[in-house]
């Protein structure tokens, strides 16, 4: 069978992320047995890992490990002393001048007989191989392979790209690495229970960490928020380290809903530094090159005179830095990051001024405090941090919107959201603000790839190449890789739904239900303000119907896809727009009409019936979407989304029925949808 060779445009659709510079020459067609994949005799483990992954691709697609001589693929680290495949000093210098040069790479033909894949480090070589693997996947078979004589010079715009939380790291890290994502928090970082007077110990996933490095992936440990250390017996072993007074209780995030109040330590006590030295030393002894150090998570203050004289978070940062400086005496290359508390920015200027410049700074859950209202899209800015980043300070944000949650402390809901526009917008903000890293957070594991896969690919795309593809072109590439029969139609769907989902989920949905904002607005008879809060991206009353019409157009496309998931997602989003419309008109009536009048009673009753119908449609849409992924038990965050809608609508209906509706035919009861909610909330 004659091999079908893609056009350059078709080949580009198999590349994700899109390389910065790429041009296509001829294509060499040969038998896989005629191909050789070589590294130097002194190749590093990272180079050999890259070779192994390319060999594995041939083994999977062709049933053989190529050992031929007709076409040679040469992999290697490129420098001025040891040329790879005859590459010149000028080419090494070109890579050396690029941003994030340790991850940069080149692919160049060697006549019609070979390709050279080279970088200035093993990371660059690995990324060159990942690009070639993507190019070969559509043209690699048991009898023939089409190898494009492609010229690529490529590098990432952001140094660090990845996920804060993700499940099954053994399986996920190779997948994330294949997309050139290179960061993940080590989920299994264990701080052993503390015993007074005994050595302090920590345990990390050493073997997985070392294997990840070979894939250019930063999988490194952390030291938990200091206000959680009672969980490892800190205050039982050293009662003098417990923060003094009720002001030392840090409370909890709204999304956490329950649990311990989390006392902060007395950070001025030098014993805290000793504890941190023990953990850091143990972590460094196990081969970790850096550790993330988490300040207390919520506002709190130890009430002792020494702590109140300086401030809780300044002292916590000092303790981490002091411990690190002691550990560096025995591990001079060991690095730390400070994870600043988002809810206590008042002392950030002092923390940052005191912290050595080589200490990296991490931020998360800061979207609400950095948002500045602006048309057509809001700005994200923090003058202090942006100033320091522009001067070269290393900062990373973990707030890339992979999930539906916008202004929320931690991801609270589990719902479908595939908005390339929303992801690209946020990554662009970070790049323009000179941040070095962009990652996203998922505070759950069940069905994480199925729900967030589109947005994870979008993060991989634009954190590598910020201005490369359009959102439509990205969706077409994603659909091509996922095997959709008509990728262009997925691109059309994305162009319709991406901006709309941006509008909906950056307008506080469904948080406005869970946190009582919508219900409070109605009960307080406050007139709804279009362009603000839950109506942030609804410009006028006609915008509701315009957005519903967009959903209808998108649905006509999505129904033609073999997978039902984008159609089900469209229906969930449409139902949230319907809820927004219904709540708007109910709130408008509550604020503006004379409710005791009989004609107004009828109007309000009809509006409440519409609201109840919108609730029914939303609940049904969420259930249909999640049922398509798999049966109960579902993650509790799915049920949280259902319960948020039901509780909000019931509260609004009860408010009118109990206080303002005097005719039985206008009363509305919104309890039937509660059946089954809460009894099925546990999931693995």
Residue pairs with C-beta under 8 A, 6 or more apart in sequence:
1 143
3 29
3 139
3 141
3 144
3 145
3 146
4 139
5 27
5 29
5 139
5 146
6 14
6 138
6 139
8 24
10 138
11 24
11 135
11 138
11 148
12 18
12 22
12 477
13 476
13 477
13 480
13 481
13 487
14 134
14 135
14 137
14 138
14 477
14 480
14 481
15 22
15 131
15 134
15 135
15 477
16 134
16 179
16 457
16 460
16 461
16 474
16 477
16 478
16 481
17 179
17 180
17 460
17 461
17 462
17 463
17 464
17 465
17 468
18 461
18 464
18 465
18 468
18 469
18 477
19 131
19 152
19 153
19 154
19 465
20 153
20 154
20 155
20 465
20 468
21 151
21 152
21 153
21 154
22 150
22 151
22 152
22 154
23 150
23 151
24 148
24 149
24 150
25 109
25 148
25 149
25 150
25 151
26 112
26 149
27 139
27 146
27 147
27 148
27 149
28 71
28 112
28 146
28 147
28 149
29 144
29 145
29 146
29 147
30 70
30 71
30 144
30 145
30 147
31 68
31 143
31 144
31 145
32 58
32 61
32 62
32 64
32 66
32 68
32 140
32 141
32 142
32 143
32 144
32 145
33 64
33 66
33 67
33 68
34 66
34 68
34 69
34 70
34 71
35 58
35 66
35 68
35 70
35 71
35 72
35 73
35 145
35 147
36 66
36 67
36 68
36 69
36 71
36 72
36 73
37 51
37 54
37 55
37 58
37 66
37 73
37 75
38 51
38 72
38 73
38 74
38 75
39 47
39 48
39 50
39 51
39 74
39 75
39 76
40 47
40 76
40 82
40 84
43 51
43 75
43 76
44 77
44 122
45 122
45 214
46 121
46 122
46 123
46 125
46 126
46 213
46 214
46 216
47 75
47 76
47 77
47 122
47 125
49 122
49 126
49 214
49 215
50 75
50 117
50 122
50 125
50 126
50 128
50 129
51 75
51 129
53 126
53 129
53 130
53 133
54 73
54 75
54 129
54 132
54 133
55 65
55 66
57 133
57 136
57 137
57 140
58 64
58 65
58 66
58 140
59 65
61 136
61 137
61 140
61 141
61 142
62 140
62 141
62 142
62 145
63 142
70 113
71 113
71 114
71 147
72 110
72 113
72 114
72 115
73 114
73 115
73 117
73 132
74 84
74 85
74 110
74 114
74 115
74 116
74 117
75 84
75 117
75 118
75 125
75 128
75 129
76 82
76 84
76 85
76 116
76 117
76 118
76 125
77 84
77 118
77 119
77 120
77 121
77 122
77 124
77 125
78 84
78 87
78 91
78 92
78 95
78 106
78 118
78 119
78 120
78 124
79 92
79 120
80 89
80 92
80 93
83 89
84 116
84 118
85 108
85 110
85 114
85 116
85 118
86 110
86 116
87 106
87 108
87 116
87 118
91 106
91 108
91 118
92 120
94 106
94 153
95 101
95 104
95 105
95 106
95 119
95 120
95 124
95 153
95 155
96 120
98 104
98 153
98 155
99 155
99 156
99 157
100 155
100 156
100 157
100 158
100 159
101 120
101 155
102 120
102 121
102 123
102 124
103 119
103 121
103 123
103 124
103 127
103 155
103 156
103 159
103 182
103 216
104 119
104 120
104 124
104 153
104 154
104 155
105 117
105 118
105 119
105 124
105 125
105 127
105 128
105 131
105 152
105 153
105 154
105 155
106 116
106 117
106 118
106 119
106 128
106 151
106 152
106 153
106 154
107 115
107 116
107 117
107 128
107 131
107 132
107 150
107 151
107 152
108 115
108 116
108 151
108 152
109 115
109 116
109 149
109 150
109 151
110 116
112 149
115 132
115 147
115 149
115 150
117 125
117 128
117 129
117 132
118 124
118 125
118 128
119 125
119 126
119 127
119 128
122 214
122 216
123 182
123 216
126 177
126 214
126 215
126 216
127 154
127 180
127 216
128 152
128 154
130 177
130 178
130 180
131 152
131 154
133 178
135 148
135 150
136 145
136 147
139 145
139 146
139 147
140 146
156 180
156 463
156 464
156 465
157 431
157 463
157 464
157 465
157 466
158 427
158 430
158 431
158 435
158 436
158 437
158 438
158 463
158 464
158 466
159 436
159 437
160 182
160 183
160 218
160 396
160 436
160 437
160 438
160 439
161 180
161 181
161 182
161 183
161 437
161 438
161 439
161 459
161 460
161 463
161 464
162 176
162 181
162 182
162 183
162 184
162 218
162 439
163 176
163 181
163 183
163 184
163 185
163 402
163 439
163 440
163 441
163 442
163 456
164 184
164 185
164 364
164 398
164 439
164 440
164 441
164 442
165 185
165 187
165 441
165 442
165 443
165 444
165 445
166 172
166 176
166 184
166 187
166 442
166 445
166 448
167 445
167 446
167 448
168 445
169 184
169 186
169 187
169 188
169 205
169 208
169 219
170 208
172 184
172 449
173 184
173 208
173 211
173 212
173 215
173 217
173 219
174 215
175 449
176 182
176 184
176 217
176 456
176 460
177 212
177 215
177 216
177 217
179 456
179 457
179 460
180 216
180 460
180 464
181 217
181 456
181 459
181 460
181 463
182 216
182 217
182 218
183 217
183 218
183 219
183 437
183 439
184 212
184 217
184 218
184 219
185 220
185 222
185 292
186 204
186 205
186 209
186 219
186 220
186 221
186 222
188 204
188 205
189 202
189 203
189 204
189 205
189 221
189 222
189 223
189 224
190 202
190 203
190 204
191 202
191 223
191 224
191 229
191 232
191 279
192 200
192 201
192 202
192 203
192 232
193 232
193 233
194 200
194 232
194 233
194 234
194 236
194 237
194 238
194 275
195 233
195 237
196 237
196 238
199 278
200 274
200 275
200 277
200 278
200 279
200 282
201 278
201 279
201 282
202 221
202 223
202 278
202 279
202 282
202 283
203 282
203 286
204 221
204 283
204 286
204 288
205 219
205 221
206 286
206 287
206 288
208 219
209 219
209 220
209 221
209 287
209 288
210 287
212 218
212 219
213 219
220 288
220 289
220 290
220 291
220 292
221 283
221 288
221 291
221 292
222 291
222 292
222 293
222 294
222 339
223 276
223 279
223 280
223 291
223 292
223 293
223 294
223 320
224 231
224 232
224 294
225 262
225 294
225 295
225 296
225 297
226 264
226 265
226 267
226 272
226 294
226 295
226 296
226 316
227 250
227 262
227 263
227 264
227 265
227 296
227 297
227 298
227 300
228 262
228 297
229 235
229 265
230 236
230 242
230 260
230 262
230 263
234 241
234 265
234 275
235 241
235 242
235 263
235 265
238 271
238 275
240 266
240 269
240 271
241 265
241 266
241 269
241 271
241 272
241 275
242 248
242 263
242 265
242 266
243 263
243 264
243 265
243 266
243 267
243 300
243 301
243 302
243 303
243 304
243 307
243 312
244 266
244 302
244 303
244 304
244 307
245 302
245 303
247 300
247 301
247 302
247 303
248 263
248 264
248 300
248 301
248 302
248 303
249 261
249 262
249 263
249 300
250 261
250 262
250 263
250 264
250 296
250 297
250 298
250 299
250 300
251 261
251 262
251 298
251 299
251 300
252 258
252 259
252 260
252 261
252 262
252 298
253 297
253 298
253 365
253 409
253 410
254 408
254 409
254 412
254 515
255 408
255 409
255 410
255 411
255 412
255 443
256 410
262 296
262 297
262 298
262 300
263 300
264 296
264 300
264 301
264 302
264 312
264 316
265 272
265 302
265 316
266 272
266 302
266 304
266 306
266 307
267 302
267 307
267 312
267 315
267 316
267 318
267 319
268 302
268 304
268 306
268 307
268 310
268 315
269 306
272 319
273 319
273 322
273 323
273 326
276 293
276 319
276 320
276 323
277 323
277 326
277 327
280 291
280 323
280 324
280 327
280 334
280 336
281 327
281 330
281 331
283 291
284 291
284 327
284 330
284 331
284 334
285 331
288 334
289 333
289 334
289 335
290 334
290 335
290 336
290 337
290 360
291 334
291 335
291 336
291 337
292 336
292 337
292 339
292 362
293 320
293 324
293 336
293 337
293 338
293 339
294 339
295 313
295 316
295 317
295 320
295 338
295 339
295 340
295 341
296 312
296 313
296 316
296 341
297 341
297 343
298 341
298 343
298 344
299 341
299 343
299 344
300 312
301 307
301 308
301 311
301 312
302 308
302 312
307 315
311 347
311 350
312 344
313 340
313 341
313 344
313 347
313 351
314 347
314 350
314 351
314 354
317 338
317 351
317 354
317 355
318 354
320 336
320 338
321 336
321 338
321 354
321 355
321 356
321 359
324 334
324 336
324 359
327 334
328 334
335 358
335 359
335 360
336 359
336 360
337 359
337 360
337 361
337 362
337 396
338 351
338 355
338 359
338 360
338 361
338 362
339 362
339 363
339 364
340 348
340 351
340 361
340 362
340 363
342 363
342 364
342 365
342 366
342 369
342 409
343 409
345 369
348 384
348 385
349 384
352 361
352 384
352 385
352 388
352 393
355 361
357 392
357 393
360 394
360 395
360 396
360 436
361 385
361 388
361 393
361 394
361 395
361 396
362 395
362 396
362 398
363 385
363 395
363 396
363 397
363 398
363 399
364 397
364 398
364 399
364 441
365 398
365 399
365 408
365 409
365 410
365 441
366 382
366 397
366 399
367 380
367 399
367 401
367 406
367 407
367 408
368 407
368 408
369 382
370 380
370 381
370 382
371 378
371 379
371 380
371 407
372 378
372 379
372 380
372 381
377 425
377 502
378 506
378 536
379 429
380 426
380 429
380 430
380 433
381 429
381 433
385 395
385 433
386 433
386 434
388 395
389 395
389 433
389 434
389 435
389 436
390 433
390 434
394 436
394 437
395 434
395 435
395 436
395 437
396 435
396 436
396 437
396 438
396 439
397 430
397 435
397 437
397 438
397 439
398 439
398 440
398 441
399 426
399 440
399 441
400 423
400 426
400 427
400 430
400 438
400 439
400 440
400 459
400 463
401 417
401 419
401 422
401 423
401 426
401 440
401 455
401 505
401 506
402 423
402 440
402 441
402 442
402 452
402 455
402 456
402 459
403 411
403 413
403 414
403 415
403 417
403 440
403 441
403 442
403 451
403 452
403 455
404 413
404 415
404 416
404 417
404 505
404 509
404 510
405 411
405 412
405 413
405 505
405 511
406 505
406 506
406 507
406 508
406 511
407 508
407 511
408 511
410 441
410 443
411 441
411 442
411 443
411 444
411 637
412 511
412 514
412 637
412 640
413 510
413 511
413 514
413 637
413 638
413 640
413 641
413 644
414 444
414 446
414 447
414 451
414 635
414 637
414 638
414 640
414 641
415 451
415 510
415 572
415 622
415 625
415 638
415 641
416 451
416 565
416 568
416 569
416 572
416 573
416 625
417 455
417 501
417 505
417 569
418 454
418 455
418 494
418 497
418 498
418 501
418 566
418 569
419 455
419 497
419 498
419 499
419 501
419 502
419 505
420 454
420 455
420 458
420 461
420 471
420 474
420 475
420 494
420 498
421 471
421 498
421 499
421 501
421 502
422 498
422 501
422 502
422 505
422 506
423 455
423 458
423 459
423 462
424 458
424 461
424 462
424 471
424 474
425 502
426 438
427 438
427 459
427 462
427 463
427 466
428 462
428 466
430 437
430 438
431 438
431 466
438 459
438 463
439 459
440 452
440 455
440 456
440 459
442 448
442 452
443 637
444 635
444 637
446 634
446 635
446 683
446 684
447 629
447 630
447 635
449 456
450 565
450 629
451 629
454 478
457 474
457 478
457 481
458 474
458 478
461 468
461 469
461 474
461 477
462 468
462 474
469 477
471 494
471 495
471 498
472 491
472 492
472 494
472 495
473 491
474 494
475 487
475 490
475 491
475 493
475 494
475 495
475 498
476 487
476 488
476 490
476 491
477 487
478 490
479 486
479 487
479 490
479 491
480 487
484 490
484 561
484 562
484 563
485 561
485 562
486 560
486 561
489 557
489 560
489 561
490 561
490 566
492 557
493 554
493 557
493 558
493 566
493 570
496 550
496 553
496 554
496 557
497 550
497 551
497 554
497 566
497 569
497 570
497 573
500 547
500 550
500 551
500 554
500 573
500 577
501 573
502 537
503 536
503 537
503 538
503 547
504 537
504 547
504 573
504 576
504 577
504 580
506 536
506 537
507 533
507 534
507 535
507 536
507 537
507 538
507 580
508 517
508 533
508 534
508 536
509 534
509 576
509 579
509 580
510 576
510 641
510 644
510 645
511 517
512 518
512 533
512 534
512 648
513 519
513 644
513 645
513 647
513 648
514 640
514 644
514 648
516 648
516 651
517 533
517 534
518 534
518 583
518 587
518 648
518 652
519 648
519 651
519 652
519 655
521 528
521 587
522 583
522 586
522 587
522 590
522 652
522 655
523 651
523 652
523 655
525 590
525 591
526 587
526 591
527 587
527 588
527 591
527 592
528 535
528 583
528 584
528 587
528 588
528 591
529 535
530 538
530 539
530 540
530 541
530 543
530 584
531 537
531 538
531 539
534 580
534 583
535 580
535 584
537 543
538 544
538 547
538 580
538 584
541 584
544 577
544 580
544 581
544 584
545 581
547 577
548 574
548 577
548 578
548 581
551 570
551 571
551 573
551 574
551 577
552 574
554 570
555 567
555 570
555 571
555 574
558 566
558 567
558 569
558 570
559 567
561 567
564 628
565 625
565 628
565 629
568 621
568 624
568 625
568 628
569 625
571 621
571 624
571 625
572 618
572 621
572 622
572 625
574 621
575 614
575 617
575 618
575 620
575 621
575 622
576 618
578 614
578 617
578 618
579 611
579 614
579 615
579 618
579 645
581 614
582 607
582 610
582 611
582 613
582 614
583 611
583 652
585 607
585 610
586 604
586 607
586 608
586 611
586 652
589 595
589 600
589 603
589 604
589 607
590 604
590 656
593 600
593 603
593 604
594 600
595 601
595 604
595 660
596 660
596 662
598 663
601 660
601 661
601 662
601 663
601 666
602 666
604 656
604 660
604 661
604 666
605 661
605 663
605 665
605 666
605 667
605 668
608 652
608 653
608 656
608 666
608 668
609 668
611 649
611 652
611 653
611 668
612 649
612 653
612 668
612 670
614 649
615 645
615 646
615 649
615 670
615 673
616 673
618 645
619 642
619 645
619 646
619 673
622 638
622 641
622 642
623 642
626 634
626 638
632 680
632 683
633 680
633 681
633 682
633 683
633 684
634 680
634 681
634 683
635 683
636 681
636 682
636 683
639 677
639 678
639 680
639 681
640 681
642 677
643 674
643 677
643 678
646 670
646 673
646 674
646 677
649 670
650 670
650 671
650 674
653 668
653 669
653 670
654 670
656 668
657 667
657 668
657 669
661 667
661 668
